[in-house]
Structures are given as structure tokens and as C-alpha cells.
Amino acid sequence: MEKSQIIKMTSAILAVALTAILFFGFANISAKNVVGDKFQYSFTKAICSEENYCEDYEVVCSDDKILRLTPTGFAVQFSSEWKDKRNKEDIEKTC
């Protein structure tokens, strides 16, 4: 196998893995705790731009308000033909 084929195959595998982690691996991660008398919870969410650049964020909430929005470091750039397969509720989900 040629070196360029190996690089292309490795890049494709990494892109698929990152996409799976971004949209499936972190979609259901959440944490709940009580700080003082305030109930707090967090979850991760991919936020995508109109140019199909998606970045994963940790969202920390309390009393239906966002306390903190922190990038996780996971991001991916999709082609212009890509369509987000999440339902509208998941895309627009906030606290």
C-alpha cells in the first residue's frame, strides 16, 4: 500500500471516530450535584455554525439558567453537503 493511501485511510478513520465521539459518545453524558442550596447539572452539546463547523461544549446549568459554557476541545469541520441529523429539540436544547 502506498504512503498516500495509508494517510488517506488513517485520516478517514480519525474523522469517523471523532464524529462518533462528538455526536454519540458525549450526547448522553451528564452530571448532577447540589452546590450549597442550588441544584446544578451539566451535559455536553455540539454547537454547529452555518459553515458546518461543529464544536462540543460542556453546558453547566442551575435553575434553568446557563452558568458556564466551556469548549471540550472536540471539533469537526463537515462538508457543505452535510446535514445535522439531530432533531430540532436536541439542536436547540438549553437548560
Buried (B, 14 or more C-beta within 10 A) or exposed (E): EEEEEEEEEEEEEEEEEBBEBBBEBBBEEEEEEEEEEEEBBBBBBBBBEEEBEBBBBBBBBBEEEEBEEEEBEBBBEBEEEEEBEBEEEEEEEEB
